[in-house]
Amino acid sequence: MFRAFLVLCCLCISTQSFAAERPNILFLFTDDHAPHAIGAYKGFLEKVNPTPNIDKLAAEGMLFKNSFCTNSICGPSRAVILTGKHSHINGFMTNRDLFNGDQQTFPKLLQKAGYKTAMIGKWHLSSDPQGFDHWKVLPGQGDYYNPAFKTPKGREQVEGYCTDIVTDMALDWLKQNANSDKPFMLMCQHKAPHRTWMPPIRHLHLYDDITIPEPKTLFDQWEDNASPARHAEMSIDGYMNLVYDVFGPPINGWDPNVGKSMDKSGFRNLKKMTPEQLKAWNAAFDPKNEALKKAGLTGKDLVRWKYQRYMKNYLRCVKGVDENIGRMLAYLKETGLDKNTIVIYSSDQGFYLGDHGWYDKRWMYEESFKMPLIVKWPGVTKPGTVNTDMVQNLDYAETFLDIAGAAIPDDMQGRSLVPLLKGQNTDWRNALYYHYFEFPSVHMVAKHFGIRTQRFKLIRFYQFDEWEFYDLEQDPEELTNQYNNPKYADVIAQLKPQLMELRKTYKDDSDISVMPLEWRKKYRPELD
């Protein structure tokens, strides 16, 4: 009996020792944060840089320069991260789907491996979270101001600004759980900077005294694209609602309720503000709105006004995120948790910041296809390193499991990034697969799939039987569709079977049929 007791004691000590050695995982995640709105990525907004804390994280870890999603839309990206499987396998292909929480996810596997798990913030998968010891999530998209949260015990409403509140909740959980005998995995996920962009009160006047730089392609007319680009409903000019998107005034006799792809959620959120919040909001925007009424802007001048209002609100939201990232990092340092905590910063996909005249995401074009990924792994990842391998959100689940020393299931479709984080030379993938499924729907981006290599990209808008091909080395902004250029015929001929092979590898048997002509004419009147 005494011998058995000694064995049990040794086993407990061994288990606790292993738990102490395994790193904690802090996953900081935002919605629609374009890499070129992060200083460390050195895009056209670098001089405006609202992200000093995220930049510092990059300086202390690894920045992935070629990080991509598999399906550029909020809910599906999250489902891919949880499962390590493409959308057509995990069943969450569009934002209208319901995530099957009974399926295998990495948080469940981490629980089995002895991790404490928590999910706080934006979930956006319709079903309730599973695999977490603790969760508090925003219902649907959630509100920027005075948001409600779903919990296992029901709903609760919290006064304040969402990004601050989510961080408060995450810090509270850390204070209660970070010093147990188990390592933790905390997913702290923010609504910001998702449409419609509502900054914190403290930043309503940030950038008032500067002009935000414009992208070179702000007035792109998509003349060289396939037809889907010209028929999408996401241009700042035609579809960004002056009232509901950027909280401006109706002008020139325009009715804000006439239009397409509208989002009135922010306008509804104004009605939930406290009197003090609303007073500060109106004090910031009313004088500027009155000035617009008097200015009589039209055409490109009005587009530029909308762009400035949009970008300032977007970057103000990003600033709020960055400040709260700083709070999280400061707490880790103050408590000594930083020495054994891996910190990951990412967002569900990229976003258009006026590039090609657009806002939103969805496309396989670079601005929406790319997503930020920054990882700090103390003692393992060399500070200040930049990785150029092509990685995807498909790889996150496998990476978390590998970090934890847990087995990676054979049916997961990504690869662990641990070898890359350790600076090891490894035989990495030479091509990425992408598939977007949501049409017809908000913003009316056609269904498409495609392949990207380090240099080339081939996209098929299959329902409309149209192709695009880009040489990213010669044309990084994807302005010239070279699909019909004889110069690239051999390259395209090689990529097409490679694309179909990727479909087979990832078991994508979804319907990619060309639709009947009558169906196409419904969405493409020019075919008549």
SEGU-497740 format. One record per residue (C-alpha): x, y, z; residue in one letter. Coordinates in steps of 0.05 Angstrom, whole numbers, plus 5000, padded with zeros to 4 digits. Last residue first. Layout:
N
NODE    xx    yy    zz  code
NODE     X     Y     Z     A
...
This chain:
528
NODE    xx    yy    zz  code
NODE  4430  5791  3540     D
NODE  4497  5776  3575     L
NODE  4501  5848  3598     E
NODE  4446  5834  3649     P
NODE  4496  5794  3690     R
NODE  4462  5771  3754     Y
NODE  4397  5745  3723     K
NODE  4435  5732  3658     K
NODE  4476  5679  3695     R
NODE  4413  5641  3715     W
NODE  4388  5642  3643     E
NODE  4455  5618  3618     L
NODE  4454  5557  3662     P
NODE  4505  5555  3720     M
NODE  4575  5529  3710     V
NODE  4584  5472  3759     S
NODE  4631  5476  3819     I
NODE  4590  5432  3865     D
NODE  4628  5415  3928     S
NODE  4675  5354  3924     D
NODE  4731  5387  3964     D
NODE  4770  5329  3992     K
NODE  4831  5371  4011     Y
NODE  4877  5330  3968     T
NODE  4826  5325  3912     K
NODE  4815  5400  3910     R
NODE  4890  5408  3913     L
NODE  4897  5361  3852     E
NODE  4846  5404  3815     M
NODE  4889  5465  3827     L
NODE  4952  5428  3805     Q
NODE  4914  5407  3742     P
NODE  4900  5480  3727     K
NODE  4968  5507  3748     L
NODE  5009  5473  3694     Q
NODE  4966  5497  3637     A
NODE  4966  5566  3668     I
NODE  5042  5567  3668     V
NODE  5044  5544  3596     D
NODE  4994  5596  3573     A
NODE  5030  5653  3609     Y
NODE  5059  5689  3548     K
NODE  4995  5674  3510     P
NODE  4959  5727  3552     N
NODE  4887  5706  3561     N
NODE  4890  5696  3636     Y
NODE  4935  5755  3647     Q
NODE  4888  5796  3690     N
NODE  4924  5861  3702     T
NODE  4914  5902  3765     L
NODE  4933  5848  3815     E
NODE  4968  5896  3864     E
NODE  5031  5853  3863     P
NODE  5036  5856  3787     D
NODE  5105  5832  3763     Q
NODE  5119  5784  3821     E
NODE  5046  5770  3833     L
NODE  5035  5745  3762     D
NODE  4959  5742  3761     Y
NODE  4907  5696  3729     F
NODE  4832  5705  3727     E
NODE  4779  5657  3702     W
NODE  4706  5659  3684     E
NODE  4652  5605  3677     D
NODE  4599  5646  3713     F
NODE  4585  5593  3766     Q
NODE  4659  5575  3766     Y
NODE  4691  5640  3784     F
NODE  4760  5608  3777     R
NODE  4823  5640  3805     I
NODE  4896  5627  3787     L
NODE  4951  5661  3826     K
NODE  5025  5661  3811     F
NODE  5091  5677  3846     R
NODE  5096  5642  3913     Q
NODE  5039  5596  3892     T
NODE  4965  5611  3897     R
NODE  4909  5566  3875     I
NODE  4836  5581  3866     G
NODE  4763  5577  3884     F
NODE  4705  5623  3869     H
NODE  4634  5639  3889     K
NODE  4614  5708  3865     A
NODE  4618  5768  3912     V
NODE  4548  5797  3920     M
NODE  4564  5846  3977     H
NODE  4514  5810  4023     V
NODE  4491  5745  3990     S
NODE  4483  5708  3925     P
NODE  4532  5677  3935     F
NODE  4573  5654  3996     E
NODE  4621  5598  3978     F
NODE  4693  5623  3977     Y
NODE  4747  5570  3965     H
NODE  4822  5576  3972     Y
NODE  4880  5527  3963     Y
NODE  4953  5546  3975     L
NODE  5015  5523  3938     A
NODE  5088  5506  3952     N
NODE  5079  5474  4020     R
NODE  5139  5470  4066     W
NODE  5199  5423  4066     D
NODE  5232  5446  4130     T
NODE  5290  5488  4152     N
NODE  5281  5499  4227     Q
NODE  5272  5568  4255     G
NODE  5236  5542  4317     K
NODE  5173  5580  4296     L
NODE  5178  5547  4228     L
NODE  5182  5478  4260     P
NODE  5123  5495  4305     V
NODE  5078  5517  4248     L
NODE  5039  5452  4251     S
NODE  5009  5432  4185     R
NODE  4937  5436  4160     G
NODE  4885  5384  4140     Q
NODE  4865  5352  4205     M
NODE  4841  5280  4192     D
NODE  4905  5250  4220     D
NODE  4893  5278  4289     P
NODE  4952  5317  4318     I
NODE  4975  5285  4383     A
NODE  4985  5332  4442     A
NODE  5053  5361  4463     G
NODE  5019  5427  4479     A
NODE  5057  5465  4425     I
NODE  5039  5410  4376     D
NODE  4965  5417  4393     L
NODE  4967  5493  4384     F
NODE  5003  5486  4318     T
NODE  4955  5433  4291     E
NODE  4896  5479  4307     A
NODE  4930  5539  4274     Y
NODE  4950  5508  4208     D
NODE  4884  5517  4169     L
NODE  4891  5591  4186     N
NODE  4942  5588  4130     Q
NODE  5017  5590  4119     V
NODE  5058  5607  4057     M
NODE  5130  5612  4079     D
NODE  5158  5683  4084     T
NODE  5176  5685  4158     N
NODE  5202  5749  4190     V
NODE  5244  5746  4253     T
NODE  5248  5802  4305     G
NODE  5257  5757  4365     P
NODE  5281  5686  4353     K
NODE  5225  5637  4370     T
NODE  5241  5587  4424     V
NODE  5261  5622  4489     G
NODE  5197  5662  4492     P
NODE  5147  5644  4438     W
NODE  5119  5708  4407     K
NODE  5076  5696  4346     V
NODE  5049  5746  4295     I
NODE  4998  5728  4242     L
NODE  4960  5779  4201     P
NODE  4912  5755  4147     M
NODE  4921  5755  4071     K
NODE  4864  5734  4026     F
NODE  4828  5800  4035     S
NODE  4883  5847  4010     E
NODE  4914  5793  3965     E
NODE  4856  5778  3919     Y
NODE  4820  5714  3937     M
NODE  4758  5756  3951     W
NODE  4713  5755  4012     R
NODE  4735  5822  4045     K
NODE  4699  5887  4064     D
NODE  4716  5958  4036     Y
NODE  4730  5973  3964     W
NODE  4758  6025  3915     G
NODE  4811  5976  3891     H
NODE  4844  5985  3959     D
NODE  4800  6032  4001     G
NODE  4820  5995  4064     L
NODE  4798  5927  4039     Y
NODE  4804  5874  4093     F
NODE  4846  5814  4112     G
NODE  4821  5751  4146     Q
NODE  4800  5725  4214     D
NODE  4851  5765  4252     S
NODE  4916  5745  4286     S
NODE  4961  5756  4346     Y
NODE  4992  5696  4381     I
NODE  5025  5700  4450     V
NODE  5062  5639  4476     I
NODE  5065  5641  4551     T
NODE  5122  5614  4593     N
NODE  5165  5675  4608     K
NODE  5106  5723  4598     D
NODE  5072  5695  4660     L
NODE  5119  5734  4704     G
NODE  5061  5769  4736     T
NODE  5078  5840  4714     E
NODE  5100  5815  4645     K
NODE  5036  5777  4631     L
NODE  4996  5837  4656     Y
NODE  5033  5884  4610     A
NODE  5020  5839  4550     L
NODE  4946  5839  4564     M
NODE  4943  5915  4574     R
NODE  4983  5926  4510     G
NODE  4934  5883  4471     I
NODE  4882  5930  4501     N
NODE  4916  5991  4473     E
NODE  4923  5957  4406     D
NODE  4849  5941  4402     V
NODE  4830  6013  4418     G
NODE  4878  6037  4364     K
NODE  4846  5989  4315     V
NODE  4778  6021  4329     C
NODE  4808  6090  4316     R
NODE  4838  6061  4252     L
NODE  4769  6040  4227     Y
NODE  4737  6106  4247     N
NODE  4793  6146  4213     K
NODE  4790  6100  4152     M
NODE  4715  6107  4143     Y
NODE  4713  6183  4153     R
NODE  4772  6193  4105     Q
NODE  4743  6145  4053     Y
NODE  4675  6178  4057     K
NODE  4706  6246  4044     W
NODE  4748  6219  3987     R
NODE  4687  6187  3955     V
NODE  4652  6255  3962     L
NODE  4708  6290  3925     D
NODE  4709  6235  3873     K
NODE  4638  6249  3853     G
NODE  4599  6300  3894     T
NODE  4613  6348  3952     L
NODE  4563  6404  3968     G
NODE  4607  6432  4024     A
NODE  4550  6457  4068     K
NODE  4523  6388  4086     K
NODE  4594  6364  4097     L
NODE  4608  6420  4147     A
NODE  4545  6400  4185     E
NODE  4571  6328  4188     N
NODE  4637  6352  4216     K
NODE  4603  6393  4270     P
NODE  4557  6335  4289     D
NODE  4611  6280  4293     F
NODE  4650  6293  4357     A
NODE  4596  6327  4399     A
NODE  4547  6274  4376     N
NODE  4590  6218  4403     W
NODE  4604  6254  4469     A
NODE  4530  6265  4480     K
NODE  4514  6194  4460     L
NODE  4562  6166  4511     Q
NODE  4536  6210  4567     E
NODE  4463  6194  4551     P
NODE  4479  6120  4553     T
NODE  4484  6086  4486     M
NODE  4433  6034  4464     K
NODE  4403  6078  4409     K
NODE  4472  6087  4379     L
NODE  4475  6011  4373     N
NODE  4418  6013  4323     R
NODE  4460  6059  4278     F
NODE  4518  6011  4286     G
NODE  4476  5951  4266     S
NODE  4446  5984  4204     K
NODE  4487  5944  4153     D
NODE  4466  5955  4081     M
NODE  4484  5909  4024     S
NODE  4441  5948  3975     K
NODE  4411  6018  3969     G
NODE  4353  6061  3988     V
NODE  4348  6070  4063     N
NODE  4400  6127  4063     P
NODE  4354  6170  4020     D
NODE  4396  6221  3980     W
NODE  4369  6291  3972     G
NODE  4439  6318  3961     N
NODE  4460  6298  4031     I
NODE  4441  6247  4085     P
NODE  4487  6261  4144     P
NODE  4548  6220  4165     G
NODE  4552  6162  4213     F
NODE  4603  6124  4170     V
NODE  4567  6059  4153     D
NODE  4494  6075  4168     Y
NODE  4492  6147  4145     V
NODE  4539  6153  4085     L
NODE  4525  6081  4064     N
NODE  4586  6050  4031     M
NODE  4555  6019  3969     Y
NODE  4568  6062  3908     G
NODE  4632  6101  3921     D
NODE  4662  6060  3977     I
NODE  4654  6000  3932     S
NODE  4627  5936  3964     M
NODE  4569  5911  3922     E
NODE  4605  5866  3873     A
NODE  4584  5870  3799     H
NODE  4649  5897  3770     R
NODE  4692  5849  3809     A
NODE  4648  5789  3789     P
NODE  4656  5806  3714     S
NODE  4728  5782  3707     A
NODE  4779  5836  3720     N
NODE  4814  5882  3671     D
NODE  4766  5941  3676     E
NODE  4761  5936  3752     W
NODE  4747  6012  3756     Q
NODE  4801  6027  3807     D
NODE  4790  6094  3840     F
NODE  4823  6079  3907     L
NODE  4878  6039  3872     T
NODE  4939  6079  3895     K
NODE  4915  6073  3967     P
NODE  4899  6139  4001     E
NODE  4939  6168  4059     P
NODE  4897  6190  4119     I
NODE  4894  6266  4124     T
NODE  4913  6293  4193     I
NODE  4884  6338  4247     D
NODE  4823  6297  4265     D
NODE  4866  6235  4270     Y
NODE  4840  6217  4340     L
NODE  4778  6259  4357     H
NODE  4732  6201  4372     L
NODE  4788  6164  4407     H
NODE  4767  6169  4481     R
NODE  4695  6152  4462     I
NODE  4716  6085  4435     P
NODE  4711  6077  4359     P
NODE  4649  6052  4323     M
NODE  4664  6020  4255     W
NODE  4604  5987  4224     T
NODE  4637  5941  4205     R
NODE  4688  5901  4243     H
NODE  4750  5932  4276     P
NODE  4736  5909  4328     A
NODE  4694  5850  4352     K
NODE  4750  5823  4394     H
NODE  4772  5752  4411     Q
NODE  4810  5731  4473     C
NODE  4822  5656  4465     M
NODE  4857  5632  4528     L
NODE  4896  5566  4530     M
NODE  4920  5550  4599     F
NODE  4974  5507  4632     P
NODE  4949  5466  4691     K
NODE  4976  5468  4762     D
NODE  4938  5533  4774     S
NODE  4970  5602  4769     N
NODE  4934  5628  4707     A
NODE  4864  5613  4731     N
NODE  4835  5669  4773     Q
NODE  4878  5727  4750     K
NODE  4875  5701  4678     L
NODE  4799  5700  4680     W
NODE  4796  5772  4705     D
NODE  4845  5792  4651     L
NODE  4801  5761  4597     A
NODE  4739  5795  4625     M
NODE  4773  5863  4627     D
NODE  4799  5851  4556     T
NODE  4729  5835  4531     V
NODE  4703  5898  4566     I
NODE  4756  5944  4536     D
NODE  4742  5920  4465     T
NODE  4667  5924  4477     C
NODE  4662  5995  4504     Y
NODE  4623  6005  4567     G
NODE  4561  5979  4603     E
NODE  4555  5904  4608     V
NODE  4492  5864  4592     Q
NODE  4486  5791  4615     E
NODE  4456  5732  4580     R
NODE  4446  5661  4606     G
NODE  4482  5615  4654     K
NODE  4527  5582  4602     P
NODE  4545  5653  4580     T
NODE  4521  5698  4524     K
NODE  4545  5770  4527     F
NODE  4507  5835  4515     A
NODE  4544  5897  4492     P
NODE  4543  5967  4522     N
NODE  4575  5998  4461     Y
NODE  4610  5961  4404     Y
NODE  4553  5912  4396     D
NODE  4556  5837  4381     G
NODE  4565  5804  4313     Q
NODE  4522  5745  4333     G
NODE  4515  5740  4408     P
NODE  4580  5762  4440     L
NODE  4615  5707  4479     V
NODE  4630  5688  4551     K
NODE  4663  5621  4559     W
NODE  4697  5579  4613     H
NODE  4721  5507  4615     D
NODE  4719  5508  4539     F
NODE  4711  5450  4491     G
NODE  4644  5472  4465     Q
NODE  4621  5542  4446     P
NODE  4546  5553  4435     D
NODE  4520  5549  4363     S
NODE  4515  5611  4319     S
NODE  4589  5611  4299     L
NODE  4603  5685  4311     H
NODE  4649  5676  4372     W
NODE  4668  5747  4390     K
NODE  4692  5755  4461     G
NODE  4719  5706  4513     I
NODE  4737  5633  4502     M
NODE  4772  5595  4558     A
NODE  4812  5530  4563     T
NODE  4849  5497  4620     K
NODE  4898  5448  4590     Y
NODE  4907  5376  4610     G
NODE  4915  5341  4543     A
NODE  4842  5323  4543     K
NODE  4826  5397  4549     Q
NODE  4874  5411  4492     L
NODE  4836  5361  4449     L
NODE  4770  5396  4463     K
NODE  4802  5464  4448     P
NODE  4830  5435  4382     F
NODE  4762  5417  4354     T
NODE  4728  5350  4338     Q
NODE  4655  5355  4320     Q
NODE  4598  5366  4370     D
NODE  4600  5441  4359     G
NODE  4567  5435  4291     N
NODE  4573  5507  4268     F
NODE  4508  5534  4240     L
NODE  4511  5565  4170     D
NODE  4490  5634  4147     R
NODE  4560  5662  4153     N
NODE  4581  5614  4098     T
NODE  4619  5548  4092     M
NODE  4612  5521  4162     F
NODE  4609  5446  4150     G
NODE  4677  5427  4178     N
NODE  4695  5391  4113     I
NODE  4672  5443  4062     H
NODE  4701  5498  4105     S
NODE  4771  5469  4105     H
NODE  4796  5432  4167     K
NODE  4841  5450  4226     G
NODE  4778  5447  4268     T
NODE  4778  5510  4311     L
NODE  4817  5553  4261     I
NODE  4774  5530  4202     V
NODE  4711  5547  4242     A
NODE  4738  5616  4257     R
NODE  4752  5629  4183     S
NODE  4681  5605  4166     P
NODE  4650  5654  4215     G
NODE  4686  5717  4191     C
NODE  4695  5712  4115     I
NODE  4756  5702  4071     S
NODE  4755  5627  4059     N
NODE  4822  5590  4066     T
NODE  4859  5646  4102     C
NODE  4930  5670  4088     F
NODE  4996  5686  4122     S
NODE  5053  5706  4076     N
NODE  5090  5757  4118     K
NODE  5089  5716  4182     F
NODE  5118  5760  4237     L
NODE  5159  5723  4289     M
NODE  5172  5745  4360     G
NODE  5196  5803  4404     E
NODE  5195  5855  4348     A
NODE  5127  5827  4326     A
NODE  5099  5836  4396     L
NODE  5127  5907  4396     K
NODE  5090  5921  4331     D
NODE  5026  5895  4364     I
NODE  5038  5945  4420     N
NODE  5054  6003  4373     P
NODE  4991  5991  4331     T
NODE  4958  6056  4306     P
NODE  5010  6068  4252     N
NODE  4994  6132  4213     V
NODE  5063  6128  4181     K
NODE  5054  6055  4164     E
NODE  4987  6066  4128     L
NODE  5015  6047  4059     F
NODE  5038  5980  4086     G
NODE  5097  5966  4132     K
NODE  5073  5900  4162     Y
NODE  5100  5921  4230     A
NODE  5056  5982  4229     G
NODE  4992  5942  4227     I
NODE  4936  5969  4182     A
NODE  4969  5935  4122     H
NODE  4956  5868  4156     P
NODE  4881  5881  4152     A
NODE  4843  5873  4217     H
NODE  4775  5846  4196     D
NODE  4756  5816  4263     D
NODE  4807  5809  4319     T
NODE  4843  5753  4354     F
NODE  4891  5748  4413     L
NODE  4908  5675  4427     F
NODE  4944  5667  4493     L
NODE  4975  5598  4499     I
NODE  5009  5573  4563     N
NODE  5073  5535  4553     P
NODE  5085  5463  4575     R
NODE  5139  5459  4628     E
NODE  5092  5471  4686     A
NODE  5044  5418  4661     A
NODE  5101  5368  4655     F
NODE  5123  5383  4726     S
NODE  5051  5375  4751     Q
NODE  5046  5307  4717     T
NODE  5113  5284  4745     S
NODE  5094  5306  4815     I
NODE  5027  5270  4809     C
NODE  5062  5207  4783     L
NODE  5113  5210  4838     C
NODE  5057  5215  4890     C
NODE  5020  5156  4859     L
NODE  5083  5114  4859     V
NODE  5095  5131  4932     L
NODE  5023  5112  4950     F
NODE  5030  5047  4913     A
NODE  5093  5032  4954     R
NODE  5056  5048  5019     F
NODE  5000  5000  5000     M
